[in-house]
């Protein structure tokens, strides 16, 4: 039901796609300004041919796969990137750039998710579609704090994800069946890792909005909500991520990337909606999914196990 209600709420709030796209454009401009610091690294990456290789992969993925050159290209990009990252003449540019990117990525991401969660909370609790800019102004200071805390908690998870994916890319070097099944393994690995991350952290921002509490208390509330229906949340998160990855890959390959303008903001919005749906459902809170349709989940007293419900007054 979480999967179904996430999409129902998404379609009833589809206007938020354009707000998400606008927020992404502003964020990209900020990232672009920060890239001025690392012009020497960008020039070196261009000299290595990394950008041209990425463009070639994006435009002829299936052809390269059939010819057996996809794995070689990915491995070369991986080794060239490592070579640039370990170049002593560029290391300080890379360190400064990494710090700026990490700060911008988590702070901007936290501000977006928190403000959108507040906007969704207003709709889900009362059916009232409030202005996103009001939620953005309201949650902006708390979003900065949330982003800084997420660097401590979420950043290690993301680093582990990148490391695991780098190991998967090395499957291409093994040849034979490993190289054939490597794209499927990478696809499945990304889905599993993103689903675990989404499951663990999806209740954080909704808890801040529902209870109007601080960052660490909201994290505790979010983890408790997820823990009450962990496997159900994980399976729905996995199904959602499989759907979103497949849609984005299709949009990239068969529409020359033009539909990514819609699918990427929709992906961010759907992940945010999923957290709110999970939190409301976990607590048995009634919520709107459409203007005239309300979901009434089982109260937690009715859905909890006997072991947990014995503490309920």
C-alpha positions in Angstrom: 0.0 0.0 0.0 2.9 2.4 0.7 4.0 2.0 -2.9 0.5 2.6 -4.3 -0.2 5.5 -2.0 3.2 7.1 -2.8 2.2 7.4 -6.5 -1.3 8.5 -5.7 0.0 11.3 -3.6 2.6 12.1 -6.3 0.0 12.5 -9.0 -2.3 14.6 -6.8 0.7 16.9 -6.1 2.3 16.8 -9.6 2.7 20.6 -9.6 5.6 20.1 -7.1 7.6 18.6 -10.0 8.2 22.0 -11.4 9.1 23.4 -8.0 11.6 20.6 -7.6 13.0 21.3 -11.0 13.5 25.0 -10.2 15.2 24.1 -7.0 17.5 21.7 -8.9 18.4 24.4 -11.4 19.3 26.8 -8.6 21.4 24.0 -6.9 23.2 23.2 -10.2 24.1 26.9 -10.5 25.6 26.8 -7.1 27.5 23.7 -7.9 28.6 25.4 -11.2 30.0 28.3 -9.3 31.9 26.0 -7.0 33.4 24.3 -10.1 35.3 27.4 -10.9 37.7 26.4 -8.0 38.7 23.2 -9.8 39.2 24.4 -13.4 42.7 22.8 -13.4 41.1 19.4 -12.5 38.3 19.9 -15.2 41.0 20.6 -17.8 43.0 17.5 -16.7 39.8 15.4 -16.9 39.2 16.7 -20.4 42.8 15.9 -21.4 42.3 12.4 -20.2 39.1 12.2 -22.4 36.8 11.4 -19.4 34.0 13.7 -20.6 34.1 12.5 -24.2 34.0 8.9 -23.0 31.0 9.6 -20.8 29.2 11.2 -23.7 30.0 8.2 -25.9 28.6 5.8 -23.3 25.4 7.9 -22.9 24.8 8.0 -26.7 25.7 4.4 -27.6 25.3 2.3 -24.5 23.7 -0.7 -26.3 26.2 -0.7 -29.2 29.1 -0.6 -26.8 27.6 -3.4 -24.8 27.1 -5.6 -27.9 30.7 -4.9 -29.1 32.1 -5.7 -25.7 33.7 -2.2 -25.3 31.5 -0.9 -22.5 33.4 -2.6 -19.7 36.8 -1.4 -21.1 35.5 2.2 -21.3 34.1 2.2 -17.7 37.3 0.7 -16.3 39.4 3.3 -18.2 37.3 6.1 -16.8 37.6 4.7 -13.3 41.4 4.4 -13.5 41.8 7.8 -15.1 39.7 9.4 -12.3 41.9 7.7 -9.7 45.0 8.9 -11.4 43.7 12.5 -11.4 42.5 12.3 -7.7 46.0 11.1 -6.6 48.0 13.7 -8.6 50.0 15.7 -6.1 49.7 18.9 -8.1 45.9 18.7 -8.0 45.2 17.2 -4.6 44.5 20.5 -2.8 42.1 21.6 -5.5 40.3 18.3 -5.1 40.2 18.5 -1.3 38.7 22.0 -1.4 36.2 21.1 -4.1 35.2 17.9 -2.3 34.5 19.9 0.9 32.4 22.4 -1.0 30.5 19.7 -2.9 29.8 17.7 0.2 28.5 20.7 2.1 26.4 22.0 -0.8 25.0 18.5 -1.6 23.9 17.7 1.9 22.7 21.1 3.0 20.8 21.9 -0.2 19.4 18.3 -0.3 18.3 18.6 3.4 16.6 22.0 2.8 14.7 20.6 -0.2 13.5 17.4 1.5 12.6 19.1 4.8 10.6 22.0 3.1 8.9 19.6 0.7 8.0 17.3 3.7 6.5 20.3 5.4 4.5 21.1 2.3 3.3 17.5 2.1 2.4 17.4 5.8 0.1 20.3 5.3 -1.7 18.5 2.4 -1.7 15.0 3.9 -3.1 16.2 7.3 -5.7 18.6 6.1 -6.0 18.4 2.3 -4.8 22.0 2.0 -2.2 22.7 -0.7 0.1 25.4 0.9 2.7 27.4 -0.9 6.1 25.7 -1.3 7.9 29.0 -0.8 6.3 29.4 2.6 7.6 25.9 3.7 11.0 26.7 2.2 11.3 30.0 4.2 10.0 28.3 7.3 12.4 25.3 7.1 15.4 26.9 5.6 17.4 27.5 8.9 16.5 24.0 10.3 17.4 22.5 6.9 21.0 23.9 7.2 21.3 22.3 10.6 19.9 19.0 9.3 22.3 19.1 6.3 25.3 19.4 8.6 24.1 16.6 10.8 23.5 14.4 7.7 27.1 14.8 6.7 28.0 12.9 9.9 25.3 10.2 9.6 24.5 9.8 5.8 27.9 10.6 4.3 29.6 7.4 5.5 26.7 5.4 4.1 27.1 7.1 0.7 30.9 6.6 0.8 30.3 2.9 1.4 27.8 2.8 -1.5 30.4 4.4 -3.9 33.0 1.9 -2.7 30.7 -1.1 -3.4 29.8 0.2 -6.8 33.5 0.7 -7.6 34.0 -3.0 -6.8 31.1 -3.9 -9.1 32.7 -1.9 -12.0 35.8 -4.1 -11.7 33.7 -7.1 -12.7 34.1 -5.8 -16.3 37.8 -6.6 -16.1 37.2 -10.3 -15.4 35.7 -10.9 -18.8 33.4 -13.7 -19.9 30.2 -14.0 -18.0 31.2 -11.5 -15.4 31.4 -8.7 -18.0 28.0 -9.8 -19.5 26.2 -9.8 -16.1 28.0 -6.8 -14.7 25.4 -4.2 -15.8 22.6 -6.3 -14.1 24.7 -6.7 -11.0 25.4 -2.9 -10.9 21.7 -2.2 -11.4 20.6 -4.6 -8.7 23.4 -3.3 -6.3 22.3 0.3 -6.7 18.7 -0.6 -6.1 19.5 -2.6 -2.9 21.9 0.0 -1.5 19.6 3.0 -2.2 16.6 1.1 -0.8 18.5 0.4 2.5 19.5 4.0 2.7 16.0 5.3 1.9 14.5 2.9 4.4 16.8 3.9 7.3 16.5 7.7 6.8 13.1 8.2 5.2 11.3 9.0 8.5 13.7 11.7 9.6 12.3 14.8 7.8 8.6 13.8 8.3 9.2 13.4 12.0 10.6 17.0 12.2 7.5 18.3 10.4 4.9 16.2 12.3 6.3 16.7 15.8 8.0 20.1 15.2 11.0 18.8 17.0 14.8 19.0 16.8 17.1 17.1 14.4 18.3 14.4 16.8 14.9 13.7 18.4 13.4 13.5 14.9 16.0 11.0 13.9 15.0 8.9 16.9 11.3 9.2 16.0 12.0 8.3 12.4 14.0 5.2 13.2 11.3 4.0 15.6 8.7 4.5 12.9 10.7 2.5 10.4 11.5 -0.2 12.9 7.8 -0.8 13.4 7.4 -2.0 9.8 11.0 -2.4 8.6 10.6 -5.2 6.1 7.5 -3.8 4.6 9.2 -0.4 4.2 12.3 -2.0 2.7 10.4 -4.0 0.2 8.4 -1.0 -0.9 11.5 1.1 -1.1 13.2 -1.5 -3.3 10.2 -1.7 -5.6 10.1 2.1 -5.8 13.8 2.4 -6.6 13.6 -0.4 -9.2 10.8 1.6 -10.9 12.6 4.9 -10.7 15.9 3.6 -12.0 14.2 1.8 -14.9 12.3 4.9 -15.8 15.4 7.1 -15.7 17.4 4.7 -17.8 14.6 4.5 -20.3 14.3 8.3 -20.4 18.1 8.6 -20.9 18.4 6.0 -23.7 15.2 6.3 -25.7 14.5 10.0 -25.5 18.1 11.2 -25.9 17.9 12.4 -22.3 15.2 15.0 -22.9 12.7 13.3 -20.5 15.2 13.4 -17.7 14.1 17.0 -17.1 10.9 15.4 -15.8 12.0 12.1 -14.5 14.8 13.3 -12.2 12.7 15.9 -10.3 10.0 13.3 -10.1 12.5 10.8 -8.6 13.4 13.3 -5.9 9.8 14.1 -5.2 8.7 10.5 -5.0 11.5 9.6 -2.5 10.3 12.5 -0.3 6.7 11.5 -0.6 7.6 7.9 0.3 9.0 9.0 3.6 5.9 10.9 4.5 3.6 8.1 3.5 5.7 5.6 5.6 5.6 7.9 8.7 1.9 8.5 8.5 1.2 4.8 7.9 3.5 3.7 10.7 1.7 5.9 13.2 -1.8 5.0 12.0 -2.5 8.6 11.0 -5.2 9.4 8.5 -3.9 11.3 5.5 -5.1 12.7 2.2 -3.8 11.1 -1.0 -6.3 13.0 -3.2 -8.5 16.0 -2.6 -11.5 13.9 -1.7 -9.9 10.6 -0.7 -8.5 9.9 2.8 -6.4 6.9 3.8 -7.1 5.5 7.2 -4.3 3.0 8.2 -4.6 0.7 11.1 -3.8 2.4 14.4 -0.5 1.3 15.7 -2.2 -0.3 18.7 -4.0 -2.6 16.2 -1.0 -3.2 13.9 1.7 -3.8 16.6 2.6 -7.2 17.8 1.4 -8.4 21.2 4.9 -7.9 22.6 4.9 -4.2 21.6 1.2 -3.4 22.3 1.4 -4.5 25.9 3.1 -1.1 26.6 0.3 0.8 25.0 -2.1 2.6 27.4 
